[in-house]
Amino acid sequence: MGEVVQLKRKKVLDKHKGNTLCRSGFHRWMIIKKQQFDVKQGKLITVYQCTRCQKTKNRLL
């Protein structure tokens, strides 16, 4: 069977949902507890990930 092709265009609201805040610098940061140790520096770090755009940032403890 072939793949189903979506013929309708996405609404502008659905296309940019949550991205306008992130582009303006208002991310929704959430702590990721799986990655707590930096191997290269040998230090504990806190890894944050934005729930909307999946951008990550690190912070040394």
C-alpha positions as CSV (number, residue, x, y, z in Angstrom):
1,M,0.0,0.0,0.0
2,G,1.2,3.5,-0.7
3,E,1.6,6.4,1.7
4,V,-1.3,8.7,2.4
5,V,-0.6,12.3,1.2
6,Q,-2.1,15.2,3.1
7,L,-3.7,17.6,0.6
8,K,-5.0,20.2,3.0
9,R,-2.7,23.0,4.1
10,K,-1.9,23.5,7.8
11,K,-3.5,26.4,9.4
12,V,-1.2,29.3,10.4
13,L,-2.1,28.7,14.0
14,D,-1.1,25.0,13.8
15,K,2.0,25.8,11.9
16,H,3.5,28.3,14.3
17,K,2.0,27.0,17.5
18,G,4.4,27.8,20.4
19,N,7.2,28.9,18.1
20,T,6.5,32.6,18.3
21,L,7.3,32.8,22.0
22,C,10.5,30.8,21.5
23,R,11.7,33.1,18.7
24,S,11.2,36.1,21.0
25,G,13.3,34.4,23.7
26,F,10.5,33.2,26.0
27,H,11.3,29.5,26.2
28,R,9.6,27.0,28.5
29,W,12.7,25.3,30.1
30,M,12.4,21.9,31.7
31,I,15.1,20.0,33.5
32,I,16.3,16.7,31.9
33,K,17.4,14.3,34.6
34,K,19.0,11.7,32.3
35,Q,22.1,13.8,31.5
36,Q,23.6,15.1,34.7
37,F,27.3,14.6,34.3
38,D,29.6,16.2,31.7
39,V,32.3,13.7,30.6
40,K,34.7,16.1,29.1
41,Q,34.9,18.5,32.0
42,G,34.2,16.0,34.7
43,K,31.6,18.2,36.4
44,L,28.0,18.0,37.3
45,I,25.7,20.0,35.0
46,T,22.0,20.7,34.7
47,V,20.6,20.2,31.2
48,Y,17.5,22.2,30.3
49,Q,15.3,21.6,27.2
50,C,12.5,23.8,25.9
51,T,9.2,21.9,25.7
52,R,8.1,23.8,22.6
53,C,11.1,24.0,20.3
54,Q,13.4,21.2,21.8
55,K,16.4,23.6,22.2
56,T,18.8,22.6,24.9
57,K,21.1,24.6,27.2
58,N,23.6,23.5,29.9
59,R,24.4,25.0,33.3
60,L,27.3,24.1,35.6
61,L,26.5,23.5,39.2
